[in-house]
Amino acid sequence: MGNWRIFGETIAPGEKRQTVLRVPVGGLANAGEVSPGGRRGDGYEMPVILINGARPGRTLLVTAGMHAGEFNGTPAAIRVARALEPSEMSGRAIFMPCVNTSGFWTMHPRMLPEDGYNLNAGYPGRPDGTVGERVADFFVREILPQADFILDLHGGSRGERMTPLAFFPTNPGAREASLKAAKALNLGCLVESQATKGQYSYAASALGIPGLLVERGEGYICDAELVEANRRDILLLLAHLGIIPETPGLRDEALKRRVFKEAVYVDSEWDGLWYPAVGKDQPIQKGQLLGTLQDLYGDSIGEVRARCDGHVLYVYTGLAAPRGEFLIAYGVADSEEK
C-alpha cells in the first residue's frame, strides 16, 4: 500500500490523520458566523478523518450530518474512526462525521442555513452556485471518486419516527453490491430507491459507486442505543468490504430481513392537524386508515388510507401538517423477504 494523496494531503501506509476540508464558496461560509475553527468566509469547513491501511484494499466513505438535525450517525462515525488501527486495515477509510457544519452549529433542523440547500437531494451541484451547490459540486469532483463504497448515515428528520432501515440504489451497476452489503448489516428493512440526486444515489447512478443510506432515529434526538447500533453497522460494513477483520458478536444472526422493491410516500393535501393512526415498523393492509387531518376547530378535513398492503417505514409525528408536508412512508408488501 503506497502513499495516499488526497485533498492536498499525503497519508503514509498505516497512518491516520485528522484535517479540515474547506470548500471555496465565493463569500460567506458557516452561515455568516465565525466557525468553531475561528475562520470566516474562507471556505465551507468540514472535518475529515483519513485512514490509510497498511495493506491494499477498498476505500469506504462514511458521511454523517448531511441533514443537520439528524444526530445518531455523527458520534458513531467519530468513535469508529478513533478506534480503527491502520496497521490492521487492508484498504482505506474516509470519515466525515459532520457534513452540514453550518446547520449543525446553528441548530438548523435539516438544510444548509446559508441557502436552504438539501445536501441529500441537490447533486451534482454547481462550482459557481450557492454555498450548498458548491459543496455538492466539491463532493462530485473531489470526494466521491475516491470511494469504492459509500455509507451515508441519517437519523430521521424533524418529527419523523423511523423504522431502522437502509436505502440501496436501483442502478444496475451498483444495486447488487449495495444490496449484498445491506444484508451484512443489522437492519431489518431494506428499501430499493429510485432516487438519483442524493449523495449516495448520485454516486450510484452517475459514477456506478455502490452505497447505502441508513436511517436510525428521529430528528433532534441523539440516542445512545442507536449510536451504538450505527457503530456496529460501520464495523460490519468495513469487515464485509474486507477492510478490517470480522469482529465476533456484532452481527444479529436472528434478524429477519425484508427487502422492499418500492416505497410509497404520502404528503398532505390540506393544511391541517395530523393525527397518525399507525406507528413505525407496523404492517398495514390496502384501504387501512393511516391517519386523519382536522382543522383548528376539530372538524375532519381529510384522511389517508393505504394504497396497497405494506409496512410502515416512517411516519410524521408532528401536529402541524401544511399542504405538501410529508406524512408517512411505507414499503409495498409484495417484496422479497430474506
Secondary structure, DSSP 8 states (H G I E B T S, - for coil): ---EEETTEEE-TTEEEEEEEEE--SS--GGGS--TTS--SS-EEEEEEEEE-SEEEEEEEEEE-SSTT--THHHHHHHHHHH--GGG-EEEEEEES-S-HHHHHTT-SSSBTTTTB-TTT-TT--TTS-HHHHHHHHIIIIIGGG-SEEEEEE---TTEEE--EEEEE--HHHHHHHHHHHTTSS-SEEEEE---SSHHHHHHHHH---EEEEE-S-TT---HHHHHHHHHHHHHHHHHTTSS---TT-S-TT---EEES-EEEEE-SSSEEEEESS-TT-EE-TT-EEEEEE-TTS-EEEEEE-SSSEEEEEEE--SEE-TT-EEEEEEESSSEE-
